[in-house]
Structures are given as structure tokens and as C-alpha cells.
């Protein structure tokens, strides 16, 4: 009878053979405690050391005043490079910033040999009226198109006397490798010895001639979505930014000649460099990429 006046019976186990002696219970409890202590005593794995941050090249310094830039260039024995662009609306301008001015080799050259002038014509970012007027005056001075959305990007190279030694409008891709030789030559600077590469940059006409050889492989290294929207006839798609690019590229026939291109010339350079490391001996890169190909009226299929 319990405290509430209800009769109770002792509980029976379902299996009478599973009775545990006090000694066995004591041994099991001691073993369990020892196992727990052993597990708790194991030292925790030390976290891996943080990866070292990649070294960054020195940042570029951009002025907005040509007179200030010329004064600095004269004092330091440098040339002045003006960059006419639309920073927040012009796709080729943005590509030039990402592919040329962000390249370590350009940063190194510019910091040693150039004074940079940013002549920006943004549509969204705020600018002072004084700077707008100064930039419009520069656009007229160097005979760029008076239309608001034309004439970009344009590079103008001045010597320290303010004389124009080089001027070019447009960007067809190719990164710093396509821009630096002209700047070096017109600035009167000897280029550093070029590293031996296993690929050659070609214009559309010569690239198209090589596509006529059925033994050559046209390698489109854009994304599958870009490829599906339109590509060079008989091209093979292999996305250079895919994680398995090198693994798939390693399976290609190295005895073939590969005609490599992307959208504008940046990714195809990266692909050629990786294929070079994989010992592909015959590589040709399309300067300006698929954009230059279509602009030249070359055939496209979907």
C-alpha cells in the first residue's frame, strides 16, 4: 500500500535470466566512468593555421588634374596616361579596369613609369560641376566623340612636355599583355625580356583561317550558358573557370592545335596559360574573343 492508499505489486523483469549482481553492476559502472574519462582526456585537434594572405601589389594612384599630373611627371621623369571612361555604365571600360589596370604587371609598370589621370564620365556616381566641365574640356581637346556615350574607353599617353605620343579608343580584350607593349614603346621604355610562352595571340582574320583546318580544335572556354547562346561553328566548350577544367583538359589530345577563345580575351589567356603548364605545344589565342569574332561578321551557330 503506497502513501495514496493504492495497493502496489513489485515489478517483474521480462527476462528472469537478465538479473545483474551487485558486483557486475559495480564493474560496469567503473568501466563506463573510465571510458568517459579517457574520451574526455583526449586533446582536441588544434585548428589549422590560417592561410597567409596573398601579397597585393601597390595600389594605383589616380589624379584628376592634367596640370598636376604633368608637373609630377616632369619632376619624376615619367609619362602621363589619361583614361577616358564611364566607370558605372560602359562594359568595355569596366573590362579594361578589371583586366588591365588590376593586373600586377600593369601596376608595377605604372608605379614606375606613369602618372595616371582618371577622366571619368559616370551616369550614377556624383561629380562636382567643376570636374564635369574639366572632363568635357579634355574630351574636346583630344578630339573624342562629342556624343555623351561615345569615345570610351580611350587611352591617351603624354610625354612630360604635354605632347600626345599615343592615343587609342576601344578595348577588344587581351588584358595587360595587349596594352602594355604599346605604352612601353611610345613611352620610350625598353620592355623587360619576355617570358617564353607556348601560345600566340591572333587577330580574327588569321584565327578564322586556322579554323578552316578540320584537324584544329576550336576551344571555347566560356560558360555553357554563353556557349549555348551562340558559338563558333564546330567549337568545343570547356569552361576555364569550372573546378574540373584542368582535369578535363588533361584528357585532350596534345598532338592537336588548339584555337582558344572566350568572350573578350581575358579568360582565354588564363586557359592558354593553364594548357601551357599541361604541356600543350600548339596554342593560339583569339585577341578580342567572341565579341571581336561576331563584330567582324564571322559565322556563328547555336
C-alpha positions in Angstrom: 0.0 0.0 0.0 1.5 3.4 -1.0 1.0 6.8 0.5 -2.2 7.3 -1.6 -3.7 4.1 -0.3 -3.3 2.2 -3.6 -2.1 -1.3 -3.4 1.1 -2.0 -5.4 3.0 -5.1 -6.5 6.7 -5.4 -7.1 7.6 -5.1 -10.9 8.9 -8.2 -12.6 11.6 -8.2 -15.3 10.6 -9.6 -18.7 13.6 -11.9 -18.6 14.5 -13.5 -15.3 17.8 -14.6 -16.8 19.0 -10.9 -17.0 19.4 -10.3 -13.3 22.5 -8.3 -12.5 24.6 -9.0 -9.5 25.9 -6.0 -7.4 29.5 -6.9 -8.3 28.7 -6.9 -12.1 26.9 -3.5 -11.8 29.9 -2.1 -9.9 32.4 -3.3 -12.6 30.2 -1.9 -15.5 29.8 1.5 -13.8 33.5 1.7 -13.2 34.3 0.8 -16.8 31.8 3.3 -18.1 33.3 6.1 -16.0 36.8 5.1 -17.1 35.8 5.2 -20.8 34.2 8.6 -20.3 37.3 10.0 -18.6 39.5 8.6 -21.4 37.4 10.2 -24.1 37.3 13.5 -22.2 41.1 13.4 -21.7 41.9 13.2 -25.4 43.3 16.6 -26.5 41.2 18.4 -29.1 42.7 18.7 -32.5 44.4 22.0 -33.0 42.8 24.2 -35.7 44.8 24.6 -38.9 46.9 27.7 -39.0 45.3 30.5 -41.0 46.4 30.7 -44.6 48.8 33.5 -45.3 47.1 36.4 -47.1 48.3 36.8 -50.7 50.6 39.8 -51.2 48.9 42.6 -53.1 50.6 44.9 -55.5 50.8 48.6 -54.6 47.6 50.4 -55.4 47.5 52.8 -58.3 47.2 56.5 -57.7 44.8 58.4 -60.0 44.8 62.1 -60.3 42.0 64.2 -61.8 44.1 67.3 -62.9 46.2 67.1 -66.0 48.4 70.2 -65.0 49.1 68.5 -61.6 49.9 65.2 -63.4 52.3 66.9 -65.9 54.1 68.7 -63.1 54.6 65.4 -61.3 55.6 63.6 -64.5 58.3 66.3 -65.2 59.6 66.1 -61.7 59.8 62.3 -61.7 60.8 61.7 -65.3 57.5 59.9 -66.2 54.8 59.9 -68.8 51.1 60.8 -68.2 48.4 58.4 -69.1 44.8 59.6 -69.3 42.0 57.1 -69.1 38.7 58.3 -70.6 35.8 56.0 -69.4 32.4 55.6 -68.0 33.0 53.8 -64.7 29.5 52.7 -63.9 27.9 52.1 -67.3 30.5 51.3 -70.0 31.2 47.5 -70.3 34.5 47.7 -72.2 35.7 50.3 -69.8 34.9 48.1 -66.8 36.6 45.2 -68.5 39.7 47.3 -69.1 39.8 48.3 -65.5 39.5 44.6 -64.3 41.7 43.0 -66.9 44.4 45.7 -67.5 44.7 48.1 -64.6 44.2 45.4 -61.9 47.0 43.2 -63.4 50.2 43.1 -61.3 52.4 43.7 -64.3 50.5 46.9 -65.2 50.5 48.1 -61.6 54.3 47.6 -61.5 54.9 49.4 -64.8 52.5 52.3 -63.9 54.0 52.9 -60.5 57.5 53.0 -62.0 56.8 54.9 -65.3 53.4 56.7 -65.4 51.3 59.4 -63.7 47.7 58.4 -64.1 44.7 60.7 -64.8 41.2 59.5 -64.3 38.8 61.2 -66.8 35.5 59.7 -65.8 32.0 60.3 -67.2 29.8 58.4 -64.8 26.0 58.3 -65.0 25.2 57.3 -61.5 28.0 58.5 -59.3 28.1 62.1 -58.2 30.7 64.5 -59.6 31.3 68.2 -58.9 30.3 70.5 -61.7 33.9 71.8 -61.9 35.2 68.3 -62.6 32.4 67.6 -65.1 33.4 70.7 -67.0 37.1 69.9 -66.9 36.5 66.4 -68.2 34.3 67.6 -71.0 37.1 70.1 -72.0 39.6 67.2 -72.0 37.3 65.2 -74.2 37.1 68.0 -76.7 40.9 68.7 -76.5 41.7 65.2 -77.6 39.0 65.1 -80.3 36.9 62.3 -78.8 33.3 62.0 -80.0 31.1 64.8 -78.6 28.3 62.3 -78.1 27.7 61.5 -74.4 28.1 57.7 -74.7 30.8 57.5 -77.4 34.6 57.5 -77.3 35.1 55.2 -74.4 37.4 53.7 -73.3 40.2 55.9 -74.6 43.8 55.9 -73.5 46.0 59.0 -74.2 49.7 59.0 -73.4 51.5 62.3 -73.0 55.2 62.9 -72.6 56.3 65.2 -69.7 56.0 68.2 -72.1 52.3 67.5 -72.6 52.6 66.3 -76.1 50.5 63.3 -77.3 52.6 60.3 -78.2 49.9 57.7 -78.3 46.1 57.6 -78.4 43.7 54.7 -78.8 40.0 54.3 -78.4 38.3 50.9 -77.6 39.2 47.7 -75.9 39.0 44.3 -77.5 40.3 42.3 -74.6 43.7 40.6 -74.1 44.4 42.2 -70.7 47.7 43.9 -69.8 49.6 41.8 -72.4 47.7 43.6 -75.2 48.1 47.1 -73.8 51.5 47.3 -72.2 53.7 46.8 -75.3 52.2 49.9 -76.9 52.5 52.0 -73.8 56.1 50.9 -73.3 57.1 51.6 -76.9 55.5 55.0 -77.1 56.9 56.0 -73.6 60.3 55.0 -74.9 60.8 52.3 -72.3 62.6 49.1 -73.0 60.4 46.1 -72.3 61.7 43.5 -69.9 62.7 40.3 -71.5 59.5 38.4 -72.4 58.9 35.1 -70.8 58.7 32.2 -73.3 55.1 31.3 -73.9 53.7 28.3 -75.8 50.8 30.3 -77.3 50.4 33.1 -79.8 47.8 35.8 -79.9 45.9 36.1 -83.3 43.5 38.6 -84.8 40.2 37.5 -86.2 41.3 37.0 -89.8 44.2 34.7 -89.0 42.2 32.9 -86.3 39.4 32.3 -88.9 41.9 30.9 -91.4 43.1 28.4 -88.9 39.5 27.3 -88.1 39.2 26.0 -91.7 41.7 23.2 -90.9 39.5 20.3 -89.7 42.4 18.9 -87.7 42.5 22.0 -85.4 40.3 22.2 -82.3 38.3 25.4 -81.6 38.2 25.6 -77.8 35.6 27.9 -76.4 36.4 28.5 -72.7 33.3 30.5 -71.8 30.4 29.2 -69.6 28.0 26.6 -71.0 25.3 29.3 -71.0 27.4 31.7 -73.1 28.2 28.8 -75.4 24.6 27.9 -75.9 23.7 31.5 -76.8 26.0 31.4 -79.8 29.4 30.0 -80.7 31.9 29.5 -83.5 30.9 26.5 -85.6 32.4 23.2 -84.6 33.7 24.7 -81.3 34.2 22.6 -78.2 33.1 24.1 -74.9 35.3 23.7 -71.8 34.7 26.4 -69.1 38.1 27.6 -67.8 36.5 28.7 -64.5 35.0 25.3 -63.8 36.7 23.4 -61.0 37.3 20.4 -63.2 38.9 22.4 -66.1 42.4 21.1 -65.7 41.2 17.5 -65.2 39.2 17.6 -68.4 41.9 19.5 -70.3 44.5 16.9 -69.3 42.4 14.3 -71.3 42.7 16.3 -74.5 44.9 15.2 -77.4 48.2 17.1 -77.1 49.1 16.5 -80.7 46.3 18.8 -81.9 46.4 22.5 -82.5 44.0 24.4 -80.2 42.4 27.7 -81.2 41.3 29.1 -77.8 38.8 32.0 -77.2 36.4 33.4 -74.6 34.1 36.4 -74.7 36.7 39.2 -74.9 40.1 37.7 -74.5 40.7 37.6 -70.7 39.7 34.1 -69.8 41.3 32.6 -72.9 44.7 33.9 -71.8 44.1 32.2 -68.5 43.2 29.0 -70.3 46.2 29.1 -72.6 48.5 29.6 -69.6 47.0 26.5 -67.9 47.2 24.5 -71.0 50.8 25.6 -71.4 51.5 24.2 -67.9 49.9 20.9 -69.1 52.4 20.8 -72.0 50.1 21.6 -74.9 52.6 22.8 -77.6 50.3 24.3 -80.2 48.0 27.1 -78.7 46.5 30.1 -80.4 44.5 32.8 -78.5 41.9 34.9 -80.2 42.5 38.6 -79.3 39.2 40.2 -78.5 37.5 36.9 -78.2 34.0 36.0 -79.4 33.0 39.7 -79.3 35.6 40.5 -81.9 34.6 37.5 -84.0 31.0 38.5 -84.2 31.9 42.2 -84.8 34.0 41.1 -87.8 30.9 39.3 -89.2 32.3 35.8 -88.8 29.8 32.8 -88.8 28.0 31.8 -85.5 25.9 28.9 -84.7 23.6 27.8 -81.8 
